[in-house]
């Protein structure tokens, strides 16, 4: 894959996005107060939905029906806009993105599925099975006694436990939260006790053989399974930076391992800057020979050229030693910036919304109505009101009442609530269409972040660096993995 190709793709995306940066960084809660529909939506799109009845029809035709002919005839400008966004999304970049099957073919990896259902949700099971098999395939050429897998952002140890138990790798889980590392060890202890029986049952299921019931097992008495297997899984609590000495941690936790071991640095949904930190660790430490990183939580990335941070983000940003975006020298020279709301949007899932025909929660419109009240008041705190999640409401009256419990000084009165509902009764449908149109940018913004990371690796001459679609995007929206082999 040529560096020039990655740069060309990024240039095309950034050129397309040039008129839309303010749109993707707007606050949905300001939909009414800032007249967002008229401000950001191109006039040609506005003219296709001049009344509320056309809005509902447009959403149905463009997003739900899937009829290309009907969409292009009835709402040609909206249809054109959606198609343009799709052309700048990573899923269409066949010259860059490769499928899991193709990657396994290139690297001669044979997929081996073990169907352990317990101890995980369906989503986590899907992610862990695919990632475990991918990592094992990457490491197939190395004797296990010469490899240590380090799981960055280990969490509850889902990935680590399976790598240690199923394939026998020495695995070190690193998490910045001490309680997470303790929970991971406890979970692994329980899983380890049950593992041999679970694995035997899974193997029978693969062969379509009947699995004995619990009563049948009790009648047979003691199981004939081998004895308890030894644990290869260790954990440590650390905040990962590029200066963290992984070789020292390996020696500290696995003192019997030979010197010169190869490290596979992995992370399943590394949050925010942790993904970029992992890429820097891979680059700075020679012992890191393999990288498998699936990132998430783009809103927690620290940007080099953007200062648009609010609320809790500021505290999190201060803990980061280096910016997480942009990483590539190419985008640094361009001083590319996204903005917090754009990064929030990048983490949303267009695929899931389309699959579920899911409209935004009514609370989004209610919050926009509440913002009218806040703006019209002369309160000093109006720039810092963060309502957060409101539960147990059925309409705007109940929503407003719950907000009053959190902020008793809000000037919300019954007559004002009724007035706002009547005044903006048709605006809710326009907010829904705006939400869907804005959501079309989410895969584009994610593409910028991921292509920047891939370009960073290629600029360092790690030519065996790949971007693959690892998970089903409906099951796991953050489904792209960055793989690199030194």
C-alpha angles and dihedrals in degrees: 000000000000121000087224090061093054091048092050091052092048092048091053092050094047091048091051092048096049096097093041108054094100089048095054091045097050120112114245090211087067093057092117103028095050096038087236098175094060093036101054111017112089113252092238089061093045091055091060092060107039095153137031095256090061091050094062091045091050093052091049094046100041102035110020110030098052091210107145094187095050093043094050093047102043101033106018096162094049090045091051092049094052092047091052092053091050091053090059096048123106094236089070096049099102090166091062111020116069128193123245090247091053092048091050089049093051092050097035093243119165114208114230116185123203112185106213106164101176128092093022141076118243090256094051092044090054092050097044096047094052095042094047092051092046093052093046089052091051091053098042093109093057126078108242092238089063097051135073122185115213115199110204114208090015095181110172092352099249095145096035095051093053094047090051098041102036101037103020098237122156102246130190115194116204122194131163091220114079093202089056092055091049092049090048092055092048092049091048091051091056093043092048091056092052098035102094093051093044092049093048090052092047091052091052090051091052089054091046090243121147118262115224117243121239091256091053090051091051091052091052090054119209118025119246093223119125119266126276113305120232120249121247092180124106131168136204134181113235140139104238119231131155089262095059106117104229095181090057091050091050092051091046094052100032104032093166095062119106121252118262097041118167117241124215107200111203138164131183106212099346105200123239114308093007089082093055091042089056091053090051092048089051089052099045101043117067094202090065102093100159134041129190113170131170110183133200143163095060091177088072093059116118109230124213097213105025127082096178097122127136141184116342093001092077093060092048092047091055091062092059117095096200136019116265095208133082100020101165120084088228095062091039089058088052090047088227116192134181111184130228097273091048089053090048088053091049089061094055121098119236090177093058094046092050093045093050096036084231120177121198117280113268088240089074091063092041090053089051089053090049090052088061088060092047094048094047092052121077095230120149092217096057093106092054104043108127107177097184123187117347118198136190103036133127102186142006093277091058092041091054091048091054090049089054089058089059096039108025091177094063108117094234114151129175095244091050091052092052092046093052093049092053095044096050102029093123095042093077092072092050089051089054093052091044089051092053094046091048091048089062087073094059098086090045093054092046088051091057092053095047097042088051090056093047091048090051090059094046092048086058088054096250091145094174092070120124142181113214136175100237107170137041102267092218091056097036116018095193092062105145121106127197112213126187133175124192 
